[in-house]
Amino acid sequence: MILVEDDEGLRVALLRLLRASGFSACGYASAEALLDDARAAPADCLVVDVHLPAISGLELVTRLRRRGLQVPAVAISAHDEAGVREAVRSGGVERFLGKPFPGRALVSAVNELIAAR
């Protein structure tokens, strides 16, 4: 599981939640940090903030898939608007959660995506 979230407090909380739910998860503060990490392990699922500095979460998913990482993704955003949801859908991201969301919603979305693989 890879989580990319620029808000440190939220990143730490979501990593704690995912790990407590049985996932092996690593977190990154930016898309660039993940793209530059040669040690990044293959993942079963991506959880990405839509609005990241420099490279957006949607662009990150596109780049990773071009590199051959064909895993399902959950996009999260504080901007829960029709335009954001449409960008997520058209970007090929499988799930969207608007912040704030209950932790169980993220765990459920991740479980569903992994089970569907």
DRENDO-1510 file (C-alpha; in Angstrom, 1 decimal, always signed):
<recs>
REC; n; res; u; v; w
REC; 1; MET; +0.0; +0.0; +0.0 .
REC; 2; ILE; +1.3; +3.4; -0.9 .
REC; 3; LEU; -0.1; +6.6; +0.5 .
REC; 4; VAL; +0.8; +10.0; -0.9 .
REC; 5; GLU; -0.6; +12.9; +1.3 .
REC; 6; ASP; +1.2; +16.2; +1.8 .
REC; 7; ASP; -0.5; +17.0; +5.1 .
REC; 8; GLU; +1.8; +15.3; +7.6 .
REC; 9; GLY; -0.7; +14.9; +10.4 .
REC; 10; LEU; -3.3; +13.3; +8.1 .
REC; 11; ARG; -0.6; +11.1; +6.4 .
REC; 12; VAL; +0.6; +9.8; +9.8 .
REC; 13; ALA; -3.1; +9.2; +10.9 .
REC; 14; LEU; -3.9; +7.4; +7.7 .
REC; 15; LEU; -0.8; +5.2; +7.8 .
REC; 16; ARG; -1.7; +4.3; +11.4 .
REC; 17; LEU; -5.2; +3.4; +10.3 .
REC; 18; LEU; -4.0; +1.3; +7.3 .
REC; 19; ARG; -1.4; -0.5; +9.3 .
REC; 20; ALA; -3.9; -1.2; +12.1 .
REC; 21; SER; -6.2; -2.7; +9.5 .
REC; 22; GLY; -3.5; -5.2; +8.4 .
REC; 23; PHE; -2.0; -3.4; +5.5 .
REC; 24; SER; +1.7; -3.0; +4.9 .
REC; 25; ALA; +1.8; +0.7; +4.1 .
REC; 26; CYS; +4.4; +3.4; +3.3 .
REC; 27; GLY; +3.8; +7.1; +3.0 .
REC; 28; TYR; +5.2; +9.9; +1.0 .
REC; 29; ALA; +4.7; +13.7; +1.3 .
REC; 30; SER; +4.8; +14.3; -2.4 .
REC; 31; ALA; +4.5; +12.7; -5.8 .
REC; 32; GLU; +8.1; +13.6; -6.4 .
REC; 33; ALA; +9.2; +11.8; -3.2 .
REC; 34; LEU; +7.6; +8.6; -4.4 .
REC; 35; LEU; +8.8; +8.9; -8.0 .
REC; 36; ASP; +12.4; +9.5; -6.8 .
REC; 37; ASP; +12.3; +6.5; -4.3 .
REC; 38; ALA; +14.1; +3.7; -6.1 .
REC; 39; ARG; +13.4; +1.5; -3.1 .
REC; 40; ALA; +9.6; +1.9; -3.4 .
REC; 41; ALA; +8.1; -1.5; -3.1 .
REC; 42; PRO; +5.4; -2.8; -5.4 .
REC; 43; ALA; +1.9; -2.0; -4.0 .
REC; 44; ASP; -1.5; -3.6; -4.0 .
REC; 45; CYS; -3.2; -0.2; -3.9 .
REC; 46; LEU; -2.5; +3.5; -4.1 .
REC; 47; VAL; -4.1; +6.2; -1.9 .
REC; 48; VAL; -3.3; +9.7; -3.3 .
REC; 49; ASP; -4.4; +13.2; -2.4 .
REC; 50; VAL; -5.7; +14.8; -5.6 .
REC; 51; HIS; -4.1; +18.2; -4.7 .
REC; 52; LEU; -0.4; +17.7; -4.1 .
REC; 53; PRO; +2.3; +20.4; -4.7 .
REC; 54; ALA; +3.9; +20.3; -8.1 .
REC; 55; ILE; +2.6; +17.0; -9.4 .
REC; 56; SER; -1.1; +16.2; -8.7 .
REC; 57; GLY; -2.2; +12.9; -7.4 .
REC; 58; LEU; -4.0; +12.2; -10.7 .
REC; 59; GLU; -0.8; +12.9; -12.7 .
REC; 60; LEU; +1.1; +10.7; -10.3 .
REC; 61; VAL; -1.3; +7.8; -10.9 .
REC; 62; THR; -0.9; +8.3; -14.7 .
REC; 63; ARG; +2.9; +8.3; -14.4 .
REC; 64; LEU; +3.0; +5.2; -12.3 .
REC; 65; ARG; +0.7; +3.3; -14.6 .
REC; 66; ARG; +2.9; +4.4; -17.6 .
REC; 67; ARG; +5.8; +2.8; -15.7 .
REC; 68; GLY; +3.9; -0.4; -15.5 .
REC; 69; LEU; +2.5; -0.2; -11.9 .
REC; 70; GLN; -1.0; -1.3; -12.7 .
REC; 71; VAL; -2.7; -1.1; -9.3 .
REC; 72; PRO; -6.0; +0.3; -8.3 .
REC; 73; ALA; -6.1; +3.8; -6.7 .
REC; 74; VAL; -8.2; +5.7; -4.3 .
REC; 75; ALA; -8.1; +9.5; -4.7 .
REC; 76; ILE; -8.8; +11.7; -1.6 .
REC; 77; SER; -9.5; +15.4; -1.6 .
REC; 78; ALA; -10.9; +18.2; +0.6 .
REC; 79; HIS; -12.5; +19.5; -2.6 .
REC; 80; ASP; -15.5; +17.2; -2.9 .
REC; 81; GLU; -16.9; +18.9; -6.0 .
REC; 82; ALA; -18.4; +17.6; -9.2 .
REC; 83; GLY; -15.4; +18.8; -11.2 .
REC; 84; VAL; -12.9; +17.0; -9.0 .
REC; 85; ARG; -15.0; +13.8; -9.1 .
REC; 86; GLU; -15.2; +14.0; -12.9 .
REC; 87; ALA; -11.4; +14.5; -13.1 .
REC; 88; VAL; -10.9; +11.5; -10.9 .
REC; 89; ARG; -13.2; +9.3; -13.0 .
REC; 90; SER; -11.7; +10.5; -16.3 .
REC; 91; GLY; -8.2; +10.0; -14.9 .
REC; 92; GLY; -9.0; +6.3; -14.4 .
REC; 93; VAL; -8.9; +6.3; -10.6 .
REC; 94; GLU; -11.2; +3.7; -9.3 .
REC; 95; ARG; -12.5; +5.4; -6.0 .
REC; 96; PHE; -12.9; +8.9; -4.6 .
REC; 97; LEU; -13.3; +9.9; -1.0 .
REC; 98; GLY; -14.0; +13.5; +0.0 .
REC; 99; LYS; -12.3; +14.8; +3.1 .
REC; 100; PRO; -13.2; +14.4; +5.9 .
REC; 101; PHE; -14.2; +10.7; +5.5 .
REC; 102; PRO; -14.6; +8.0; +8.1 .
REC; 103; GLY; -11.6; +5.7; +8.4 .
REC; 104; ARG; -13.8; +2.7; +7.7 .
REC; 105; ALA; -14.7; +4.2; +4.3 .
REC; 106; LEU; -11.0; +4.2; +3.3 .
REC; 107; VAL; -10.4; +0.7; +4.6 .
REC; 108; SER; -13.5; -0.6; +2.9 .
REC; 109; ALA; -12.5; +1.1; -0.5 .
REC; 110; VAL; -9.0; -0.4; -0.3 .
REC; 111; ASN; -10.3; -3.9; +0.6 .
REC; 112; GLU; -12.8; -3.8; -2.3 .
REC; 113; LEU; -10.2; -2.7; -4.8 .
REC; 114; ILE; -7.7; -5.3; -3.7 .
REC; 115; ALA; -10.3; -8.1; -3.7 .
REC; 116; ALA; -11.4; -7.1; -7.3 .
REC; 117; ARG; -7.9; -7.5; -8.7 .
</recs>
